Amino acid sequence: MREYEIMVIVRADLQEDDLASHVETIRGWVTAREGTVTEVNHWGRRRLAYPIAKQQDGYYILFKANLPASAPIELERNLRITEGVLRYLVVRCDEE
């Protein structure tokens, strides 16, 4: 298992229950790939550097997860096709 950070920017105009649904969906994708979510950090609503899909603001969520090496490819595919996700980034953490 490798440690990853998954940053997701979700549309800011979503309702609170829709936002919670997105978080649980992403958590489910990680656990479906035999991974574990170690931390979920809500950064809150922030202004975007430039408009994305006519949105000026986005809701930032940072996940820290342990995943097998092949899991990020499938996770990125799921994030790419999910409506409501503006941007995402999956990064492997350096081993110290």
N, C-alpha and C positions, 0 to 999 in steps of 0.2 A: 504494500500500500504506500502511496505517495501522498504528501500533503499538498493541497491546492487552495488557492483563494479564487472565489468566484464573485465578481462584481457584476451586479445587474442594475440597470436603470429602467424603472417602470414608469409608465405614464402617470403624471401627477393628478390627472383628472379622474382617476379611479376611486371608487368608494373604498372605505376602510375594510369591508369584508372581502372585496375583490382583491385588494392588496394582500390580505392574509391568505387568500386562496392561492395567489401566485407563489407566496413563500412556501406554503405546504406542498404545492405541485413540484417546485424545484427540489425541496427536501425529499419528496417521493422518488424523483428521478435518481437522486444520489443513492438512496437506499435500494432502489431496484437494481442498480449496478453493483450491489454488494459493498457500497461505501457507507461512511458515517459522516454526518454533519456534526462538527465539534463546536461550532459557534455561529450564531447569526447576529449580525450587527446592523441595526437600522440607523443609517446616517440621516434620514429624514428628507424633506423636500428641499431641493437646491436648484438654483438657476443653472441652466445649461450654457455652455460656452457659445453655442450656436443653435438655432432652431432645428429640431429633428421631428419630422412628420407634423409640422405646424405646432409643435409643443415648445414652450419657452422654459418650462420647469420639468424636473423629473424627480422621482423618489428613488434614492440610492439604498441598495441593500448589499452588504458584504457577507458572504458565506465563507467559512473555513471548513474544509472537508478532507477526509482521507478517502482516496479513490484508487482502484486498480489502474494500471497504465493505459488500458484501452478505453476506459470510461469517458474521458473528456471529449472524445470525438462525438459520441452519441449525445452527450449532454449539450454540446454546442449546437448540434443539429436540432434538438428539441427547443433550445432557446431561440434559435433563428426563426422558427416557424410559429412561435407563440405570439399571439396577438396581445398587445399591451406592453411587451418588452421593447424598449427603444434601443438599448445597447447592452452588450454583455462582454465580459472578458474573463477567460479562465487562464490562470497563471500557476505554474508549479512553483512552490516555495523552495528556496535553496536549503540544502542540508548543511548544517553547521557542525 
